[in-house]
Amino acid sequence: MPTPAFPLLPGTPDDDNRDYLPEKIYHSDIVVNENGNNSQPYPPRLKEFHGVVTEDGEADTWFVYVPASYDPAKKTPLVVSLHGGLMTGWGQAIYTSWTMMAERDGFIVLFPNAHAGRVWCVEWAKWDSMEGAPDPDDLDINQSTDIRKNHDAQMILALIEKMQRDYNIDPGRIFMQGMSMGNMMTSLFARHYGHLLAGAAGSACATFPSLLFDEKGKIKNQGGPTAIWQSRPELNDVPPDPREQKDVNRKNRLYWMRINECAPTPQIKIEGENNFAFYTGKKADLVYLDIKNRDHGQSLDDAALVWDYLFSGLRREADGAIVSSPSVCPRQGDQRAFALIPGEANAWLGNRVQAMRTAPVVWQKLKYHGLNGGEKVRGEYICAPLSFLAEAFGAACDPSQDGAACVMTLPDGRTLQFARGSIACVIDGHVRAMYCEALRRNGELLVSVEWFCRYLFNWTVSACDGVWYAADHFSQLSLYMADLIRDLLTGHPVPDDFDALLP
């Protein structure tokens, strides 16, 4: 049996327990599984500490994970990971894969406890649609706008300094990540002290736009550029109104795109349920991740993705510049994929926007014979021009003069015939039925993208919120990536006043 990079420990499932953070998990092998928000057995090397680290004299609790490979003679990266509201540092350790990555790649992880009742001292506002949102006073949240009076921010600063005294920490490779309310705290810290970090990542809970922009729409920031990762589960429901959630996610993304001077067009990669947008910035990069069919929280592999795709290749130099060397996983978009929107003449192909002569259409395959004038829909498909599909697959397309028929030659030598109104595709002399008949629009033929990709090439085609994505591997388009692609294809990747967002 080959030696694994790190031990994946078996746990004892406790599926009947519905507590938010079951206390009996503490120092046990019990695991909880809930739509991706899964836990691992309590890591044996996770150590608990208590003490006073801030000038106000208040005692705090934190947890530290030091991998078995730690060498005091070598500079070692540090990851600070912040738990969600009503959770704990040890809870964040077991609900993430940070300790696994630490064992594999040899970095140290710090998991602090929020000081006040498991709730971080974050700036507070309310989503417009959040009826019955909690009152900040009820949460015992410090509402001071002076970051120097924010106990949790000062505690994190002090703990980072303590970690540098206790271990051989590389000052250019300090990172932060948070989940839900921990995401809000990570955002607060990065907006004030981002110059201390090489990268910051957050899962689930985006920041209130009123905390990002002033009343004139200008960016509020004291920390400067830093590499950013934003994970947005499709079923996040924060805020609960999906339209508002799209707007909030977009504004959070644009905020760091502008600070980091990112190019407006990303590379897009959809790997299973993970929908990535990789933005390259002049000052720092940004990764936006939308996760299909995931609820509010963080998936167990979220930390591993953050490390593999972003943190593993980052360093902040002594002059403040962020240098990005090759990460464990390259930030590259899908090389063989495309996206379409019915009625929109722009397509996503080759990680760029490309114009088509004829826009795709949605077409229904109907059954109506014998139904006394009625009909039943037996399928609904997006139909795209054969000229576009030929370009996407490197095929040769030879339409008839009137565009009512077409012969296509695929790269592997197969010859296809299509004709207006016919559901048949003749493949090297063999007749095969498509999902629906070929359509003629604007002088050229359109056929079902789903049939063309799946039958001829074994590609995956998925649709979400009126956007279709096709790729040469398993991929499931998610809600907020569909929203991002729509912005790209409709010519609005950034707002018109994007350059004026900075004060």
VOKOLMI-781832 format. One record per residue (C-alpha): residue in one letter; chain; x, y, z. Coordinates in steps of 0.25 Angstrom, whole numbers. Layout:
N
A A X Y Z
...
This chain:
503
M A 0 0 0
P A 6 14 -4
T A 9 24 7
P A -1 35 7
A A 2 49 7
F A -5 50 20
P A -14 41 28
L A -29 42 25
L A -35 37 39
P A -48 30 40
G A -59 35 49
T A -71 31 56
P A -84 37 49
D A -94 44 58
D A -105 46 48
D A -116 47 58
N A -110 59 65
R A -116 72 60
D A -108 82 69
Y A -101 93 62
L A -87 89 68
P A -89 77 77
E A -80 78 89
K A -77 63 90
I A -69 65 77
Y A -58 72 85
H A -46 62 86
S A -54 51 80
D A -55 43 67
I A -69 47 64
V A -72 53 51
V A -84 61 46
N A -89 61 31
E A -98 72 25
N A -98 75 10
G A -83 77 9
N A -82 84 23
N A -75 72 28
S A -65 70 40
Q A -53 61 42
P A -49 54 55
Y A -42 63 65
P A -28 65 61
P A -18 59 71
R A -8 70 69
L A -18 81 71
K A -13 89 84
E A -22 98 93
F A -16 111 99
H A -21 121 108
G A -15 135 112
V A -15 150 112
V A -9 155 99
T A -16 169 97
E A -13 182 105
D A -27 182 111
G A -24 171 120
E A -35 161 115
A A -32 147 114
D A -34 139 101
T A -34 125 96
W A -27 120 83
F A -23 106 77
V A -11 103 69
Y A -8 92 59
V A 7 89 57
P A 10 78 47
A A 19 67 50
S A 29 72 39
Y A 31 85 46
D A 46 89 46
P A 49 101 55
A A 61 104 46
K A 52 107 34
K A 43 119 31
T A 29 113 32
P A 16 119 26
L A 5 123 36
V A -10 122 33
V A -20 128 43
S A -34 122 41
L A -46 129 48
H A -59 121 52
G A -73 124 48
G A -83 131 58
L A -86 122 70
M A -75 113 67
T A -61 111 73
G A -46 110 68
W A -46 95 70
G A -59 95 62
Q A -53 102 51
A A -41 92 51
I A -50 80 50
Y A -60 86 40
T A -48 90 30
S A -37 82 23
W A -26 92 28
T A -19 82 37
M A -19 72 26
M A -12 82 17
A A -3 86 28
E A 2 72 29
R A 4 71 14
D A 11 84 12
G A 17 87 25
F A 11 100 30
I A 5 104 44
V A -10 108 46
L A -16 117 57
F A -30 116 61
P A -34 127 70
N A -47 127 78
A A -56 140 77
H A -55 147 90
A A -70 150 93
G A -79 138 93
R A -74 132 80
V A -77 144 73
W A -67 153 66
C A -66 168 68
V A -69 171 54
E A -75 184 48
W A -90 182 46
A A -101 186 37
K A -114 179 32
W A -117 173 18
D A -129 180 12
S A -137 167 11
M A -133 161 25
E A -146 162 33
G A -144 160 47
A A -129 161 46
P A -122 161 60
D A -119 174 67
P A -104 176 68
D A -106 180 83
D A -112 166 85
L A -100 160 80
D A -90 167 89
I A -83 173 77
N A -73 184 78
Q A -79 195 69
S A -67 205 70
T A -62 209 57
D A -48 210 63
I A -40 198 59
R A -31 200 71
K A -43 198 80
N A -47 185 74
H A -43 174 83
D A -43 163 73
A A -35 170 63
Q A -25 174 73
M A -25 159 78
I A -22 154 64
L A -11 164 63
A A -5 160 76
L A -6 145 73
I A 1 147 60
E A 12 154 67
K A 12 143 78
M A 13 132 67
Q A 25 139 61
R A 32 139 75
D A 28 124 78
Y A 31 118 64
N A 40 122 52
I A 28 128 44
D A 31 134 30
P A 26 148 31
G A 24 148 16
R A 15 136 16
I A 4 140 26
F A -10 137 22
M A -24 138 27
Q A -37 130 24
G A -51 131 31
M A -65 125 30
S A -78 132 31
M A -76 142 42
G A -61 138 42
N A -62 143 27
M A -67 156 32
M A -56 157 42
T A -46 153 31
S A -51 164 22
L A -50 174 34
F A -36 170 37
A A -32 171 22
R A -38 184 20
H A -30 190 31
Y A -18 181 32
G A -17 174 19
H A -2 179 17
L A 1 169 28
L A -4 157 19
A A 0 151 6
G A -15 146 4
A A -28 146 11
A A -40 136 8
G A -54 136 12
S A -66 126 11
A A -81 128 11
C A -84 142 17
A A -80 153 8
T A -78 167 14
F A -89 178 15
P A -87 187 3
S A -89 199 12
L A -76 195 19
L A -69 194 6
F A -73 207 0
D A -76 221 5
E A -89 229 2
K A -83 234 -11
G A -80 220 -15
K A -65 221 -13
I A -57 209 -7
K A -53 210 8
N A -40 203 10
Q A -27 205 19
G A -21 191 17
G A -17 192 2
P A -16 181 -8
T A -16 167 -4
A A -19 154 -11
I A -33 150 -9
W A -42 137 -9
Q A -57 138 -9
S A -65 125 -7
R A -80 127 -9
P A -89 114 -8
E A -100 114 -17
L A -111 112 -6
N A -104 122 3
D A -117 130 6
V A -109 142 12
P A -115 151 9
P A -128 143 7
D A -133 150 -6
P A -126 144 -18
R A -126 156 -26
E A -120 164 -14
Q A -110 153 -12
K A -105 154 -26
D A -103 169 -25
V A -96 167 -11
N A -86 156 -17
R A -84 165 -29
K A -80 177 -21
N A -71 169 -12
R A -64 164 -24
L A -63 177 -31
Y A -57 183 -18
W A -45 175 -18
M A -44 175 -33
R A -42 190 -33
I A -33 190 -21
N A -24 179 -27
E A -25 185 -41
C A -31 172 -47
A A -34 171 -62
P A -49 170 -64
T A -49 157 -71
P A -45 145 -63
Q A -42 131 -67
I A -53 121 -64
K A -52 107 -59
I A -63 98 -55
E A -58 85 -48
G A -70 77 -43
E A -78 86 -34
N A -67 96 -32
N A -69 108 -41
F A -56 116 -42
A A -53 130 -47
F A -38 134 -47
Y A -35 148 -48
T A -21 154 -51
G A -18 167 -44
K A -6 176 -46
K A -5 177 -30
A A -11 164 -26
D A -20 153 -31
L A -34 149 -28
V A -41 136 -28
Y A -56 135 -28
L A -62 121 -25
D A -77 118 -26
I A -81 104 -21
K A -93 97 -27
N A -103 91 -18
R A -96 95 -5
D A -103 102 7
H A -97 113 16
G A -84 109 22
Q A -71 103 16
S A -69 90 9
L A -58 81 15
D A -49 83 3
D A -51 98 3
A A -38 101 11
A A -31 91 2
L A -35 98 -10
V A -31 112 -4
W A -17 106 -1
D A -15 98 -14
Y A -20 109 -24
L A -16 122 -17
F A -8 122 -4
S A 2 112 -7
G A 8 121 -18
L A 7 134 -11
R A 18 143 -4
R A 18 157 1
E A 31 163 -1
A A 38 173 9
D A 34 185 0
G A 20 181 1
A A 18 175 -13
I A 11 162 -14
V A 18 152 -23
S A 11 140 -29
S A 19 128 -32
P A 13 115 -37
S A 3 109 -28
V A 0 94 -25
C A -11 95 -35
P A -10 105 -47
R A -21 116 -48
Q A -25 113 -62
G A -38 113 -68
D A -44 101 -76
Q A -37 100 -89
R A -49 93 -96
A A -62 99 -92
F A -72 109 -96
A A -84 117 -90
L A -97 122 -97
I A -109 130 -94
P A -122 129 -102
G A -124 142 -110
E A -110 147 -107
A A -100 147 -119
N A -88 147 -111
A A -82 134 -106
W A -71 130 -96
L A -61 122 -104
G A -46 120 -101
N A -47 128 -88
R A -51 141 -95
V A -64 147 -101
Q A -67 144 -116
A A -77 149 -125
M A -86 140 -133
R A -94 144 -145
T A -107 137 -140
A A -111 137 -126
P A -115 123 -120
V A -130 120 -117
V A -137 111 -107
W A -146 101 -115
Q A -156 91 -110
K A -158 77 -115
L A -173 75 -115
K A -183 63 -115
Y A -197 68 -121
H A -202 57 -130
G A -215 50 -124
L A -216 61 -113
N A -228 68 -120
G A -220 81 -122
G A -212 80 -109
E A -198 78 -107
K A -187 72 -98
V A -173 77 -96
R A -164 65 -97
G A -151 73 -96
E A -145 87 -97
Y A -132 90 -102
I A -122 101 -106
C A -119 102 -121
A A -107 108 -126
P A -101 111 -140
L A -93 100 -146
S A -83 111 -150
F A -80 113 -135
L A -80 98 -132
A A -70 96 -143
E A -61 106 -137
A A -63 101 -123
F A -59 87 -127
G A -49 90 -139
A A -58 85 -150
A A -60 89 -164
C A -74 94 -168
D A -79 95 -182
P A -93 100 -182
S A -102 100 -195
Q A -104 114 -202
D A -117 116 -196
G A -113 111 -182
A A -124 100 -182
A A -114 89 -181
C A -99 87 -176
V A -88 77 -177
M A -78 77 -165
T A -65 69 -164
L A -60 67 -150
P A -45 67 -147
D A -46 51 -145
G A -51 50 -160
R A -65 47 -157
T A -75 54 -167
L A -88 60 -162
Q A -100 64 -170
F A -111 73 -165
A A -124 79 -172
R A -134 89 -168
G A -146 83 -161
S A -140 69 -160
I A -137 62 -146
A A -127 53 -154
C A -112 55 -154
V A -105 46 -164
I A -92 42 -158
D A -83 35 -168
G A -95 29 -175
H A -102 25 -162
V A -115 32 -159
R A -117 36 -144
A A -128 44 -138
M A -124 57 -130
Y A -131 63 -118
C A -139 72 -127
E A -140 77 -142
A A -130 86 -148
L A -134 100 -149
R A -131 111 -159
R A -129 125 -154
N A -122 137 -160
G A -118 128 -172
E A -111 117 -164
L A -115 104 -157
L A -116 103 -142
V A -116 89 -135
S A -117 85 -120
V A -104 88 -113
E A -107 77 -103
W A -108 66 -113
F A -96 71 -121
C A -87 71 -109
R A -92 59 -102
Y A -94 49 -114
L A -82 53 -123
F A -72 56 -112
N A -76 51 -98
W A -76 65 -93
T A -84 70 -81
V A -95 81 -83
S A -101 88 -71
A A -111 99 -70
C A -114 109 -59
D A -122 122 -58
G A -123 123 -73
V A -108 121 -76
W A -103 108 -83
Y A -88 103 -80
A A -82 91 -88
A A -68 85 -85
D A -60 73 -88
H A -61 68 -74
F A -71 67 -63
S A -76 81 -59
Q A -88 87 -53
L A -91 101 -55
S A -95 109 -42
L A -104 121 -40
Y A -94 132 -37
M A -85 127 -48
A A -96 128 -57
D A -99 142 -53
L A -84 145 -55
I A -84 139 -69
R A -97 147 -72
D A -89 160 -68
L A -78 156 -78
L A -86 152 -90
T A -95 165 -89
G A -83 174 -88
H A -84 178 -73
P A -72 171 -67
V A -70 183 -58
P A -79 196 -56
D A -76 208 -65
D A -70 216 -53
F A -61 204 -49
D A -48 213 -50
A A -55 224 -41
L A -58 215 -30
L A -45 218 -22
P A -45 231 -15
